[in-house]
Amino acid sequence: MSDHILEVAVLNVIDGLTPEFENSFQEASKIISSVDGYIKHELRACIEKKNQYILLVWWSSLENHTIGFRQSM
């Protein structure tokens, strides 16, 4: 069993703005991946809800996510 932390976020995008969201997320990915303790992330479009995405981010510890990432913004 891994000690890594998996963050799961449901992201709802305004209808018609998914291309802009996906472009902006590419920039946000650079920020996320630069935080200490970041391991990897995946963004998946929901197949059941047109404007919904699931973001999965793996962190090496809870502190890397709650302190390192959230307090860096």
C-alpha positions in Angstrom: 0.0 0.0 0.0 1.3 3.4 -0.9 1.5 6.4 1.5 0.8 8.8 -1.3 -2.1 11.2 -1.2 -4.6 11.3 -4.0 -6.5 14.5 -4.4 -9.8 14.3 -6.4 -11.5 17.4 -7.7 -14.7 17.7 -9.7 -14.4 20.7 -12.0 -17.6 22.1 -13.6 -17.0 24.3 -16.7 -19.5 26.8 -18.0 -21.2 25.6 -21.2 -19.2 26.6 -24.3 -16.0 27.4 -22.4 -14.4 23.9 -22.4 -11.8 24.8 -25.1 -10.7 27.8 -23.0 -10.7 25.7 -19.9 -8.5 23.1 -21.4 -6.0 25.7 -22.7 -5.9 27.4 -19.3 -5.4 24.1 -17.6 -2.3 23.5 -19.6 -0.8 26.6 -17.9 -2.2 25.5 -14.5 -0.5 22.1 -14.9 2.9 23.8 -15.0 2.1 25.5 -11.6 0.7 22.3 -10.0 3.7 20.2 -11.2 6.2 22.7 -9.8 5.0 22.3 -6.1 7.2 20.2 -3.8 5.8 16.8 -3.3 3.9 16.7 -6.6 4.1 13.2 -8.2 1.7 13.3 -11.2 -1.8 14.4 -12.3 -4.5 13.5 -14.7 -7.4 15.5 -16.1 -10.3 13.5 -17.4 -13.4 14.7 -19.2 -16.6 13.2 -17.9 -18.4 11.1 -20.5 -21.8 11.5 -18.8 -21.8 15.2 -18.1 -20.6 17.4 -21.0 -19.0 20.2 -19.1 -17.5 18.3 -16.2 -13.9 17.1 -15.5 -12.2 15.1 -12.9 -8.8 16.2 -11.7 -6.6 13.6 -10.0 -3.4 14.8 -8.3 -1.0 12.5 -6.5 1.1 14.1 -3.7 3.9 12.5 -1.7 2.3 13.7 1.6 -0.8 15.4 2.9 1.4 18.4 3.9 2.6 18.8 0.4 -1.0 19.3 -0.7 -2.5 21.2 2.2 0.5 23.4 3.0 2.8 23.4 0.0 0.1 23.7 -2.7 -2.9 25.4 -1.1 -0.8 28.0 0.9 1.3 28.8 -2.2 -1.7 30.4 -4.0 
